[in-house]
Amino acid sequence: MKTPQPQSRRVLRWVFRRDNDAITCEIDAAGDHAFDVCIVPHWDVSASTIERFDAEYRAFERHAELARRLGEGGWLHA
């Protein structure tokens, strides 16, 4: 018998756009002490990445780093 996995809930979600492309960068709470930073390129969802952190502040730091890099690459927060 499988143990049910906790439902994740969205903490933060930003969509970035450049030309006709979009990327979502979000933080999801995945239980009491797990936070996932997800990058989803809309043109190829299979290329999505998920990084798990055990501290919320680390997830926010990583999200900020990714957002900064996207901005430097010409992506605009929509």
Legacy VTK file of the C-alpha trace (Angstrom):
# vtk DataFile Version 3.0
C-alpha trace
ASCII
DATASET POLYDATA
POINTS 78 float
0.000 0.000 0.000
1.382 3.383 -0.986
1.574 6.275 1.447
-0.202 9.296 -0.010
2.166 12.065 -1.022
1.448 15.528 0.346
-0.087 17.930 -2.131
2.159 20.761 -3.221
0.926 24.319 -3.065
2.187 27.246 -5.049
4.097 29.833 -3.035
5.331 32.090 -5.852
4.923 32.047 -9.624
6.475 34.381 -12.172
6.108 34.143 -15.946
8.858 35.615 -18.110
8.468 36.457 -21.777
10.888 37.117 -24.609
9.565 37.525 -28.133
6.922 34.775 -28.492
8.386 32.467 -25.835
7.528 32.135 -22.146
9.157 30.534 -19.110
7.519 29.976 -15.733
9.692 30.129 -12.624
7.885 29.107 -9.461
8.251 27.895 -5.902
5.975 25.148 -4.623
5.727 23.982 -1.013
5.926 20.191 -1.135
5.261 19.255 2.459
6.331 20.794 5.751
10.025 21.254 5.014
10.398 20.877 1.261
10.263 23.606 -1.340
10.592 23.012 -5.079
11.921 25.656 -7.457
10.541 24.806 -10.893
11.558 26.183 -14.285
9.114 25.386 -17.081
9.873 26.460 -20.658
6.434 26.666 -22.273
7.697 25.565 -25.693
9.125 22.302 -24.256
7.552 21.292 -20.940
9.581 18.065 -20.983
12.711 20.210 -20.471
11.396 21.463 -17.108
13.673 21.337 -14.084
12.875 21.008 -10.392
15.296 21.751 -7.564
14.281 20.798 -4.011
15.301 22.803 -0.939
14.721 22.040 2.723
14.561 25.708 3.714
12.096 28.213 2.319
14.636 31.051 2.311
16.999 28.965 0.108
14.188 28.398 -2.390
13.538 32.157 -2.498
17.261 32.863 -2.950
17.396 30.418 -5.860
14.244 31.883 -7.431
15.785 35.366 -7.176
19.004 34.130 -8.770
17.119 32.530 -11.656
14.944 35.625 -12.138
18.061 37.817 -12.259
19.688 35.542 -14.845
16.553 35.482 -16.976
16.400 39.296 -16.849
20.047 39.507 -17.888
19.169 37.246 -20.816
16.492 39.634 -22.055
13.481 37.907 -20.470
10.827 40.256 -19.057
8.701 39.449 -16.023
5.134 39.493 -17.365
LINES 1 79
78 0 1 2 3 4 5 6 7 8 9 10 11 12 13 14 15 16 17 18 19 20 21 22 23 24 25 26 27 28 29 30 31 32 33 34 35 36 37 38 39 40 41 42 43 44 45 46 47 48 49 50 51 52 53 54 55 56 57 58 59 60 61 62 63 64 65 66 67 68 69 70 71 72 73 74 75 76 77
